[in-house]
Amino acid sequence: MDDKAKSRQYFNGHSSTGINRNGYWSHDYKATTAVLLDHKVTNHIDIGCGNGAFLAYLHAAAPEITIHGLDYSAEMVSRSRERLSCADIVEGDAEKMPLPDEAFDGVSCHMSIHHYPHPEKALIVFRSIQLRM
Ligand SMILES: C[S@@+](CC[C@H](N)C(=O)[O-])C[C@H]1O[C@@H](n2cnc3c(N)ncnc32)[C@H](O)[C@@H]1O
């Protein structure tokens, strides 16, 4: 099994445990949301969205923003979809983004990129889908 498959297996097993259940990352979600609102983002994607914790936070704070998520773990995708029926959640690899270029005006990636075997490929992808600053 390669590193990416091991990562997927690991996160499939953790989709229901609530990775952020103690709110460890809430301050980061708050700061990211403030930046997105400041830049008047309208169509946002969270890469490595996990079980949708950040997207749920963002949606509660700014329901006018259209939200999308992408995750490599099918179980995480399933949890996100259950949690956020209003969001478009896609199963896929951040290193080979299965979405069109320049489709979003906001991109976040929270506690996920360090799990990618080739993060430089994901950075190229993030650039191609463009973060307005
Ligand atoms: C520590 S969790 C963080 C989840 C979420 N961002 C949050 O704030 O709760 C890392 C997530 O990255 C996802 N991930 C790992 N490798 C990935 C890849 N190559 N492409 C997309 N997602 C990936 C995992 O499946 C997992 O859901």
The ligand as an SDF file (V2000), in Angstrom:
LIG
                    3D

 27 29  0  0  0  0  0  0  0  0999 V2000
   -6.5960   16.2140    9.8110 C   0  0  0  0  0  0  0  0  0  0  0  0
   -7.9070   16.0750    8.6330 S   0  0  0  0  0  0  0  0  0  0  0  0
   -8.4590   17.7710    8.5400 C   0  0  0  0  0  0  0  0  0  0  0  0
   -9.8730   17.8500    8.0540 C   0  0  0  0  0  0  0  0  0  0  0  0
  -10.4920   19.2610    7.9650 C   0  0  0  0  0  0  0  0  0  0  0  0
   -9.7350   20.1420    7.0900 N   0  0  0  0  0  0  0  0  0  0  0  0
  -10.7480   19.8970    9.3030 C   0  0  0  0  0  0  0  0  0  0  0  0
  -10.3860   21.0500    9.4990 O   0  0  0  0  0  0  0  0  0  0  0  0
  -11.3440   19.2220   10.1840 O   0  0  0  0  0  0  0  0  0  0  0  0
   -7.0030   15.8970    7.0580 C   0  0  0  0  0  0  0  0  0  0  0  0
   -7.9050   15.6060    5.8640 C   0  0  0  0  0  0  0  0  0  0  0  0
   -7.1070   15.6460    4.6620 O   0  0  0  0  0  0  0  0  0  0  0  0
   -7.5990   14.6420    3.7860 C   0  0  0  0  0  0  0  0  0  0  0  0
   -6.5910   14.3030    2.7580 N   0  0  0  0  0  0  0  0  0  0  0  0
   -5.4280   13.6260    2.9340 C   0  0  0  0  0  0  0  0  0  0  0  0
   -4.7850   13.4970    1.7550 N   0  0  0  0  0  0  0  0  0  0  0  0
   -5.5550   14.1150    0.8100 C   0  0  0  0  0  0  0  0  0  0  0  0
   -5.4240   14.3390   -0.6020 C   0  0  0  0  0  0  0  0  0  0  0  0
   -4.3480   13.8820   -1.2880 N   0  0  0  0  0  0  0  0  0  0  0  0
   -6.3920   15.0270   -1.2290 N   0  0  0  0  0  0  0  0  0  0  0  0
   -7.4840   15.4830   -0.5550 C   0  0  0  0  0  0  0  0  0  0  0  0
   -7.6660   15.3010    0.7790 N   0  0  0  0  0  0  0  0  0  0  0  0
   -6.7130   14.6270    1.4560 C   0  0  0  0  0  0  0  0  0  0  0  0
   -7.9200   13.4810    4.7250 C   0  0  0  0  0  0  0  0  0  0  0  0
   -8.7790   12.5120    4.1220 O   0  0  0  0  0  0  0  0  0  0  0  0
   -8.5360   14.2190    5.9160 C   0  0  0  0  0  0  0  0  0  0  0  0
   -9.9390   14.3220    5.7970 O   0  0  0  0  0  0  0  0  0  0  0  0
  1  2  1  0
  2  3  1  0
  2 10  1  0
  3  4  1  0
  4  5  1  0
  5  6  1  0
  5  7  1  0
  7  8  2  0
  7  9  1  0
 10 11  1  0
 11 12  1  0
 11 26  1  0
 12 13  1  0
 13 14  1  0
 13 24  1  0
 14 15  1  0
 14 23  1  0
 15 16  2  0
 16 17  1  0
 17 18  1  0
 17 23  2  0
 18 19  1  0
 18 20  2  0
 20 21  1  0
 21 22  2  0
 22 23  1  0
 24 25  1  0
 24 26  1  0
 26 27  1  0
M  CHG  2   2   1   9  -1
M  END
$$$$
